[in-house]
Amino acid sequence: MIRLLACTAMVLLFSALVLLSVDRNIYRTSGWVRERKYAAVIGWVCTGAAGAIFAGLLIYL
């Protein structure tokens, strides 16, 4: 179970990295303001969820 949560947190961090770095820049150059905001919000939510999972794992161990 611990390995599953750790892998989930890593996937969330990778998704957040892609959303915050790649997708936001694509939307910025295309002029899509609403999509850029959504990508930023979802990226930060994924980062927070991964941080919460990692904190929970550190407390558990």
C-alpha positions in Angstrom: 0.0 0.0 0.0 2.9 2.4 0.8 4.5 1.7 -2.6 1.1 2.4 -4.3 0.8 5.8 -2.5 4.4 6.7 -3.3 3.9 5.9 -7.0 0.7 7.9 -7.0 2.4 10.9 -5.5 5.2 10.7 -8.1 2.7 10.5 -10.9 0.9 13.5 -9.5 4.1 15.5 -9.3 5.0 14.6 -12.9 1.6 15.7 -14.0 1.8 18.9 -12.1 5.2 19.6 -13.6 3.9 19.1 -17.1 0.8 21.2 -16.4 2.8 24.1 -14.9 5.7 24.2 -17.3 4.6 22.9 -20.7 0.8 23.4 -20.9 0.8 26.9 -19.4 3.4 28.1 -21.9 1.5 26.5 -24.8 -1.7 28.2 -23.7 0.1 31.5 -23.1 1.5 31.6 -26.6 -1.8 30.6 -28.1 -3.6 33.4 -26.2 -6.0 31.0 -24.4 -6.4 32.8 -21.0 -9.0 30.5 -19.5 -7.2 27.3 -20.3 -4.0 28.7 -18.9 -5.7 29.5 -15.6 -7.2 26.1 -15.4 -3.9 24.4 -16.1 -2.3 26.5 -13.4 -5.0 25.7 -10.8 -5.0 21.9 -11.6 -1.2 21.9 -11.5 -1.1 23.4 -8.1 -3.9 21.1 -6.9 -1.8 18.1 -8.1 1.2 19.5 -6.3 -0.7 19.9 -3.1 -2.2 16.4 -3.3 1.2 14.9 -3.8 2.6 16.9 -0.9 -0.2 15.7 1.3 0.5 12.1 0.3 4.2 12.4 1.0 3.5 14.1 4.3 1.2 11.3 5.3 3.7 8.7 4.3 6.4 10.4 6.4 4.1 10.6 9.4 3.1 7.0 8.9 6.7 5.7 8.6 
